[in-house]
Amino acid sequence: MADKEKDPNNGKSLYEKLGVDARKENVREIFDKVNDNEYPGAFVNIISDPYSKKRVLTMHQDGDGSKFVQRMLHYYESGDEDVFLGMVDDGLSMNTGDIAASGFVFEPWLISNVLNQGLPKDLKDVLMRAVARRSVELKALYADHGFSIKSLGGETADLPDQVKSGVFDIAITAWAQRKHLITGNVQGGDLIFGFPSDGQAAWEEKVNSGMMSNGLTLARSCLMHRLYNEKYPELKRTGDFYKGRFRYDDLFPDSSLPMTVGEAIVSPTRQWAIVIKTVIQELEDVGALSMLHGISMNTGGGATKIANIGKGSILYIKDMPPPPPLFHLIQKESQERWVKMYQDFNCGVGIDVVGENNPIFIGALKTASRKCKLPLYRLGTCQKLLGETRKNEVQLNTSFGTFNY
């Protein structure tokens, strides 16, 4: 079925109209000319280690985006300092998940962070305590799963003229053995599997809404109550940014999600590096790591992010599972078209895993699924595009239509 949704926005998503570029194609086009990268099919940029022919290295930087602003709203309303702990989860996973998707899971990681803010000193102290506390907790969690992390501090900048609330970013440098790299050598006939962004993984203490750390600007705008425009003008740019009907502490309308609407929005990004390392280790143990051809962490670009792996001329065909309740609510309240929803959000699938159509490969994924206590979705297949070299394409078969990107 083709996408027959009406488009009142002339091709633009509501996310784009709010000033956010979900796919960032112009960013890649511009900086691909500048960046050094020896493995263009991999999920992150990789170069050789100048001191070892057997090793490679990568650097990566990302953060929790405008989720920070939602946490500010939650804190102003409740006084609960713990809401800021999740910004470390998001900042860390947005980096470690991306590098793990290229095989950086066995060698050491060096991490630093940057907190740019323009807040009163007492609130700045709250933020710093949250960063310190959660960093220690997450380092211990990762150590329990065999990771080696060293933290080298960072920067806390007071920028009242530039930043009204705050921006929290993490930077990471990591090494890997070449033999462990996942380089994106996707082939026609490969299978695509996925793990859910929602639910509760083996190490998690709470159920996750699946939000991860993309699409927050649209989610905040369409869900949070209009009264917050006047109450917290510093938490928005201009005009009536908040257009919703929910206060931060309203119970989620779908009883299958046991949290408030505000909690669903700030639900932390799963530590995907743990899932990915479990997958890689299972394949390594059976001598089948070469069967793993690519991994996509579905952040910017949402369910279409998989187009970023592989060297081109691949059509990724995915049969998407039903979106979790939060994404249904965002679509209902915003009236964003589903063809754009799948581009703005992960819509329930946090990572895609691509590899050989082989029972050994599939068996290793099933074992990793059991260990992580996360369902495994068999999403679809990869097809080689005919003709001249073309950009990768994505076809999503959903209950709302078939969407092509």
C-alpha positions as CSV (number, residue, x, y, z in Angstrom):
1,M,0.0,0.0,0.0
2,A,1.4,3.4,-0.9
3,D,1.6,6.4,1.4
4,K,-1.7,8.2,0.8
5,E,-1.7,10.5,3.8
6,K,-2.7,14.0,3.2
7,D,0.2,16.4,3.5
8,P,-0.8,19.9,4.8
9,N,2.9,20.9,5.2
10,N,4.0,20.6,1.6
11,G,6.6,17.9,2.2
12,K,8.0,19.3,5.4
13,S,7.5,17.5,8.7
14,L,6.3,19.3,11.8
15,Y,9.7,18.5,13.3
16,E,11.3,20.5,10.5
17,K,8.9,23.4,10.9
18,L,10.0,23.6,14.5
19,G,13.6,24.2,13.3
20,V,15.1,20.7,13.5
21,D,16.7,18.7,10.6
22,A,16.1,15.1,11.5
23,R,18.1,13.5,8.7
24,K,21.0,16.1,8.6
25,E,21.8,15.2,5.0
26,N,23.4,18.6,4.3
27,V,25.7,18.1,7.4
28,R,27.0,14.8,6.0
29,E,27.4,16.2,2.5
30,I,29.4,19.2,3.8
31,F,31.6,17.5,6.4
32,D,32.3,14.3,4.4
33,K,34.7,16.4,2.4
34,V,36.6,17.4,5.6
35,N,36.4,14.2,7.8
36,D,39.0,11.4,7.6
37,N,37.3,8.0,7.3
38,E,38.9,4.8,6.1
39,Y,35.6,2.7,6.3
40,P,32.8,4.7,4.6
41,G,30.3,1.9,5.0
42,A,30.6,1.8,8.8
43,F,28.3,3.6,11.2
44,V,31.0,6.0,12.5
45,N,34.2,7.5,11.1
46,I,37.2,5.3,11.6
47,I,41.0,5.7,11.0
48,S,44.0,3.5,11.5
49,D,45.9,3.7,14.8
50,P,49.2,5.3,13.8
51,Y,51.0,3.2,16.4
52,S,49.5,-0.2,15.6
53,K,48.6,-1.8,12.2
54,K,46.2,-4.1,14.0
55,R,44.2,-1.4,15.7
56,V,41.9,1.4,14.6
57,L,40.4,4.3,16.5
58,T,37.4,6.6,16.4
59,M,36.1,9.8,18.2
60,H,32.5,10.6,18.7
61,Q,30.5,13.4,20.3
62,D,26.8,13.7,21.1
63,G,24.4,14.6,23.9
64,D,20.9,14.5,25.2
65,G,19.6,17.3,23.0
66,S,16.5,19.2,24.0
67,K,15.5,16.5,26.4
68,F,17.5,18.7,28.8
69,V,14.7,21.3,28.6
70,Q,12.0,18.8,29.4
71,R,14.0,17.8,32.5
72,M,14.1,21.5,33.5
73,L,10.3,21.7,33.3
74,H,10.0,18.5,35.3
75,Y,12.4,19.9,38.0
76,Y,10.7,23.3,38.2
77,E,7.3,21.6,38.7
78,S,8.5,18.9,41.2
79,G,11.8,19.8,42.7
80,D,13.0,16.3,41.9
81,E,16.8,16.4,41.3
82,D,16.8,12.8,40.1
83,V,15.2,13.8,36.8
84,F,18.7,15.1,35.7
85,L,20.3,11.7,36.1
86,G,18.9,10.6,32.8
87,M,20.8,13.2,30.9
88,V,23.9,11.2,31.5
89,D,22.2,8.0,30.3
90,D,21.2,9.8,27.1
91,G,24.5,11.5,26.5
92,L,26.5,8.3,27.1
93,S,24.4,6.0,25.0
94,M,24.2,8.4,22.1
95,N,28.0,8.0,21.9
96,T,28.7,4.4,23.1
97,G,25.8,3.0,21.0
98,D,27.1,4.6,17.8
99,I,30.7,3.4,18.3
100,A,29.6,0.0,19.4
101,A,27.6,-0.3,16.1
102,S,31.0,-0.3,14.4
103,G,32.6,-2.9,16.7
104,F,34.2,-0.7,19.4
105,V,33.3,-2.8,22.4
106,F,36.4,-4.7,23.6
107,E,39.1,-2.0,23.8
108,P,39.3,0.9,26.3
109,W,37.1,4.1,26.0
110,L,38.2,7.6,27.1
111,I,35.3,9.8,28.0
112,S,34.9,13.5,28.7
113,N,31.8,15.7,29.1
114,V,30.8,19.3,28.5
115,L,28.0,21.1,30.4
116,N,27.2,24.5,28.8
117,Q,24.6,26.3,30.9
118,G,23.3,29.7,31.9
119,L,21.5,28.9,35.1
120,P,21.7,30.1,38.7
121,K,24.6,28.6,40.8
122,D,22.3,26.5,43.0
123,L,20.7,24.8,39.9
124,K,24.2,24.5,38.3
125,D,25.3,22.6,41.5
126,V,22.2,20.3,41.2
127,L,23.2,19.5,37.6
128,M,26.8,18.8,38.5
129,R,25.9,16.5,41.3
130,A,23.6,14.6,39.0
131,V,26.3,14.2,36.4
132,A,28.8,13.0,39.0
133,R,26.4,10.5,40.6
134,R,25.0,9.0,37.4
135,S,28.5,8.8,35.8
136,V,29.7,6.6,38.6
137,E,26.6,4.4,38.4
138,L,26.9,3.9,34.7
139,K,30.6,3.2,34.8
140,A,29.9,0.5,37.2
141,L,27.1,-0.9,35.0
142,Y,29.4,-1.0,32.0
143,A,32.2,-2.5,34.0
144,D,29.8,-5.3,35.0
145,H,29.4,-6.0,31.3
146,G,33.1,-6.1,30.6
147,F,33.7,-2.6,29.3
148,S,36.8,-0.5,30.2
149,I,35.9,3.2,30.7
150,K,38.2,6.0,31.8
151,S,36.8,9.4,32.5
152,L,39.1,12.4,31.9
153,G,36.9,15.2,33.2
154,G,35.5,17.9,30.9
155,E,34.2,21.4,31.0
156,T,31.4,23.2,32.8
157,A,30.9,26.5,31.1
158,D,28.8,29.5,32.4
159,L,27.3,31.0,29.2
160,P,24.3,33.1,30.4
161,D,24.4,35.2,27.2
162,Q,24.4,32.2,24.8
163,V,22.5,29.4,26.7
164,K,19.1,30.0,28.4
165,S,18.9,26.5,30.0
166,G,21.6,24.0,29.3
167,V,23.3,21.6,26.9
168,F,25.0,18.4,28.0
169,D,27.3,16.6,25.6
170,I,29.8,13.7,26.0
171,A,32.8,13.0,23.8
172,I,34.4,9.6,23.5
173,T,37.7,8.2,22.0
174,A,37.8,4.5,21.5
175,W,40.0,1.8,20.0
176,A,39.3,-1.6,18.3
177,Q,41.1,-4.4,16.7
178,R,40.5,-4.4,13.0
179,K,39.3,-8.0,13.2
180,H,36.3,-6.8,15.3
181,L,35.2,-4.0,13.0
182,I,31.7,-3.9,11.6
183,T,32.3,-2.2,8.3
184,G,28.9,-2.2,6.6
185,N,29.7,-4.7,4.0
186,V,25.9,-5.3,3.5
187,Q,25.0,-7.8,0.7
188,G,21.9,-8.5,-1.2
189,G,20.0,-11.3,0.5
190,D,21.1,-10.2,4.0
191,L,18.5,-10.3,6.8
192,I,17.5,-7.3,9.0
193,F,16.7,-7.9,12.7
194,G,15.8,-5.4,15.4
195,F,15.6,-4.9,19.1
196,P,12.9,-2.8,20.7
197,S,13.5,0.7,22.2
198,D,10.8,0.3,24.8
199,G,10.2,-2.4,27.5
200,Q,12.7,-3.4,30.1
201,A,16.1,-4.9,29.5
202,A,17.8,-7.3,32.0
203,W,19.8,-4.5,33.7
204,E,17.1,-1.8,33.7
205,E,15.2,-0.9,36.9
206,K,12.2,0.7,35.1
207,V,10.1,0.2,32.0
208,N,11.3,2.3,29.1
209,S,8.9,4.3,26.9
210,G,11.2,3.9,23.9
211,M,11.7,7.6,23.4
212,M,15.5,7.5,23.1
213,S,17.0,10.9,22.3
214,N,15.5,12.1,19.0
215,G,12.3,13.9,18.2
216,L,12.1,15.6,21.6
217,T,11.3,19.1,20.2
218,L,8.2,17.8,18.5
219,A,7.2,15.6,21.5
220,R,7.5,18.4,24.0
221,S,5.7,20.8,21.7
222,C,2.7,18.7,21.0
223,L,2.3,17.0,24.4
224,M,3.1,19.6,27.1
225,H,0.3,21.9,28.2
226,R,-0.1,25.4,26.8
227,L,0.0,26.9,30.3
228,Y,3.8,26.3,30.3
229,N,4.2,29.0,27.6
230,E,3.5,31.7,30.2
231,K,4.8,29.8,33.2
232,Y,8.3,29.0,31.8
233,P,9.0,31.4,28.9
234,E,12.7,30.7,29.3
235,L,12.1,27.0,28.3
236,K,11.0,27.9,24.8
237,R,12.1,30.1,21.9
238,T,9.2,32.3,20.9
239,G,5.5,32.2,20.5
240,D,3.2,29.4,21.7
241,F,5.7,26.5,21.5
242,Y,3.8,24.3,23.9
243,K,0.6,23.3,22.2
244,G,-0.5,20.2,24.1
245,R,-3.0,19.3,26.8
246,F,-0.9,17.3,29.3
247,R,0.8,18.5,32.4
248,Y,4.1,16.8,33.2
249,D,2.6,14.7,35.9
250,D,-0.6,13.5,34.1
251,L,-0.8,9.8,33.9
252,F,-0.2,8.4,30.5
253,P,-3.6,7.9,28.8
254,D,-2.8,4.4,27.7
255,S,-2.7,2.2,30.9
256,S,-0.2,-0.2,29.2
257,L,2.5,2.4,29.9
258,P,2.9,2.7,33.7
259,M,4.2,6.3,33.9
260,T,3.3,9.9,33.5
261,V,3.4,11.7,30.2
262,G,6.4,13.7,31.4
263,E,8.2,10.6,32.5
264,A,7.6,9.0,29.1
265,I,9.2,11.9,27.3
266,V,12.4,11.9,29.5
267,S,12.6,8.0,29.6
268,P,16.4,7.5,29.1
269,T,18.0,6.0,26.0
270,R,18.8,2.3,26.5
271,Q,22.5,1.5,26.9
272,W,22.6,-0.1,23.4
273,A,26.4,-0.8,23.6
274,I,25.6,-3.5,26.1
275,V,23.1,-5.2,23.7
276,I,25.5,-4.8,20.8
277,K,28.5,-6.2,22.8
278,T,26.3,-9.2,23.7
279,V,25.5,-9.8,20.0
280,I,29.2,-9.5,19.0
281,Q,30.4,-11.7,21.8
282,E,27.9,-14.5,20.9
283,L,29.0,-14.4,17.2
284,E,32.7,-14.3,18.2
285,D,32.2,-17.3,20.5
286,V,30.9,-19.4,17.6
287,G,33.4,-18.0,15.1
288,A,30.8,-16.2,13.1
289,L,31.5,-12.5,13.6
290,S,32.1,-12.1,9.9
291,M,28.4,-12.9,9.3
292,L,27.5,-9.6,11.0
293,H,27.5,-6.9,8.3
294,G,26.1,-3.8,9.9
295,I,24.3,-2.3,12.9
296,S,22.3,0.9,12.9
297,M,21.4,2.8,16.1
298,N,18.1,4.5,15.1
299,T,18.5,8.0,16.4
300,G,18.6,11.0,13.9
301,G,16.7,9.7,10.9
302,G,14.6,7.3,13.0
303,A,13.6,4.1,11.4
304,T,15.3,5.2,8.2
305,K,18.8,5.5,9.8
306,I,19.8,2.1,8.4
307,A,20.4,3.9,5.1
308,N,23.7,5.2,6.7
309,I,25.4,1.8,6.7
310,G,26.7,0.1,3.6
311,K,28.5,1.8,0.6
312,G,25.4,2.4,-1.5
313,S,23.0,0.6,-3.9
314,I,21.2,-1.3,-1.1
315,L,17.5,-1.3,-0.6
316,Y,16.6,-2.0,3.0
317,I,13.0,-3.5,3.3
318,K,11.6,-3.6,6.8
319,D,8.3,-4.8,8.1
320,M,7.9,-2.6,11.1
321,P,6.2,-3.8,14.3
322,P,3.4,-1.7,15.8
323,P,4.8,1.5,17.4
324,P,4.7,1.7,21.2
325,P,2.0,3.8,22.9
326,L,4.2,7.0,23.2
327,F,4.6,7.3,19.4
328,H,0.9,6.8,18.9
329,L,0.2,9.6,21.3
330,I,2.7,11.9,19.7
331,Q,1.2,11.3,16.2
332,K,-2.4,11.7,17.5
333,E,-1.7,15.0,19.3
334,S,0.6,16.5,16.6
335,Q,-1.2,15.1,13.5
336,E,2.2,14.5,12.0
337,R,2.0,12.1,9.0
338,W,3.2,8.6,9.7
339,V,5.6,8.8,6.8
340,K,7.4,11.6,8.7
341,M,6.9,10.0,12.1
342,Y,9.1,7.0,11.0
343,Q,11.8,9.5,9.9
344,D,11.6,11.6,13.1
345,F,11.5,8.8,15.6
346,N,12.7,5.2,16.0
347,C,9.0,4.2,16.4
348,G,9.8,1.2,18.6
349,V,13.0,-0.3,17.1
350,G,16.1,1.0,18.8
351,I,18.8,-0.8,16.7
352,D,18.8,-2.7,13.4
353,V,21.2,-5.6,13.0
354,V,22.1,-6.8,9.5
355,G,23.8,-10.1,8.6
356,E,23.9,-13.3,6.6
357,N,20.8,-15.5,6.2
358,N,22.4,-18.2,8.2
359,P,21.1,-20.3,11.1
360,I,24.3,-19.7,13.1
361,F,23.9,-15.9,12.8
362,I,20.2,-16.1,13.7
363,G,20.9,-18.4,16.6
364,A,23.5,-16.0,18.1
365,L,21.0,-13.1,17.9
366,K,18.3,-15.2,19.7
367,T,20.8,-16.0,22.5
368,A,21.7,-12.3,22.9
369,S,18.0,-11.6,22.9
370,R,17.4,-14.0,25.8
371,K,20.4,-12.7,27.8
372,C,19.3,-9.1,27.4
373,K,15.6,-10.0,28.0
374,L,14.6,-8.1,24.9
375,P,12.5,-9.4,22.1
376,L,14.1,-10.0,18.7
377,Y,12.2,-8.7,15.6
378,R,12.8,-10.3,12.2
379,L,12.3,-7.1,10.2
380,G,13.1,-7.8,6.6
381,T,15.8,-8.2,3.9
382,C,18.3,-6.3,1.9
383,Q,18.2,-6.1,-1.9
384,K,20.9,-4.9,-4.3
385,L,19.7,-2.0,-6.4
386,L,20.3,-2.4,-10.1
387,G,21.9,0.1,-12.4
388,E,24.4,2.8,-11.7
389,T,25.7,3.3,-8.1
390,R,22.8,4.8,-6.1
391,K,22.3,6.0,-2.6
392,N,20.9,3.4,-0.2
393,E,17.1,3.4,0.0
394,V,14.7,2.3,2.7
395,Q,11.2,0.8,2.3
396,L,9.1,0.6,5.5
397,N,6.0,-1.7,5.4
398,T,3.8,-0.5,8.3
399,S,0.2,-0.8,9.3
400,F,-0.3,2.8,8.1
401,G,1.1,2.3,4.6
402,T,4.3,1.5,2.7
403,F,6.8,4.4,2.9
404,N,9.8,4.8,0.7
405,Y,12.8,6.9,1.5
